[in-house]
């Protein structure tokens, strides 16, 4: 049950492309089934394109502070703070302090992770499966792989050869990129998120259906006139929805320049879906002006 609602004035946050996104913060009291009251703080992204926000919520003069990072889309994100009498001032009021900033791209990893670094686990004598990649052996654990990748889970089922042999052969993958994937599956971390690794890591994340890693890779890519066509193709080929939205928005903003480049004409000739989506978005944008 919602008891009341307060909304902040609109404020702006810059995303990784320095595009300004408008947000508002809404607050209301909620009551659970056992009649316990909760204060709900709702960060609402007004724009269509998701962004990552880092936030901290604190109550002034009280030792209450929540810090987190979220991918914030059009539906917004809720932060719940339990309402307690000890939080109130003598006049039964309190001051809520909310700080929203642009964080590191690696901030949001909703995977089942372990503390520490990937190197703490790959030599573990409790490992029960080996991944062999171009001569490099990674001693892994079926449970971690299966929990965080539907593809690994399927490969490790009893009736698959990878399960019976206790080995997974991945000779078509770069061992360094594979290690980044494993680091994310185990610890929710990417050791070296460098430009030269990101595209291949995104492709590998898509192959093994590690969607959160795919999102992080897409958000880390810097959109420029020289890279936008490549990243449009990447986003559509690997169905990375956040990168799609960012790339489409960038293309629309720079459409007059892009349409004169050879990359636009030549590279996108084999991708009619991308051309259709861009032209449809451009038409929708023009219609809104009238």
Secondary structure, 3 states (H helix, E strand, C coil): CEEEEEECCCEEEECCCCCEEEEEEEEEEEECCCCCEEEEEEEEECCCCCEEEEEEEEECCCCCEEEEEEEECCCCEEEEEECCHHHCCCCCCCCEEEEEECCCCCCCCCCCCCCCCHHHCCCCCCCCEEEEECCEEEEECHHHHHHHCHHHHHHCCCCCHHHHHCEEECCCCCHHHHHHHHHHHHHCCCCCCCHHHHHHHHHHHHHCCCHHHHHHHHHHCCCCCCCHHHHHHHHHHCCCHHHHHHHHHHHHHCHHHHCCCHHHHHHHHHCHHHHHHHHHHHHHHHHHCC
